[in-house]
Amino acid sequence: MSDHYHDENDLKLLKEMGSLAPEDFTAWLNLNSIVGRDGAIPKKYRELIAIAVACTTQCPYCIEAHSKAAKAAGATRAEVVEAAFVAAALRAGGAATHGAMALKFFDKD
């Protein structure tokens, strides 16, 4: 497999990354921990939001982790699919509005 594709073994490098930049790594871990808790938004919905964002950022590791966590938090298959389609709708919206920007720049003298 090419080095340009995601490989589950890449995650093993996270430990090394943590030793190379411990403060940044800890900050990232702490930031990531806000997803898997209840707050004003319950954990199940936080995980569904995380799935939608992961679909948008196209992070396969996040998609796997948050899909499993959403299931554990009581999400249904239908909710996971709807979260993915919400993400798809926003990506399509972003592409359309960026297309409008492209047209604006094309038309500028």
WOCOR-V789069 format. One line per field, one symbol per residue. ss: DSSP state (2 for helix, 1 for strand, 0 for the rest). phi: phi as a letter, one per 40 degrees, with the letter a starting at -180 (. if undefined). A space follows every 50 residues. Layout:
ss=???
phi=???
This chain:
ss=00000002222222222222022222222222000000000022222222 22222220022222222222220000222222222222222222222222 222222200
phi=.cccbcbdcdcccdccdcccacccccccccccccccbcadbcddcccccc cccccccfccccdcccccccccchccdccccccccccccccccccccccc cccdccccc
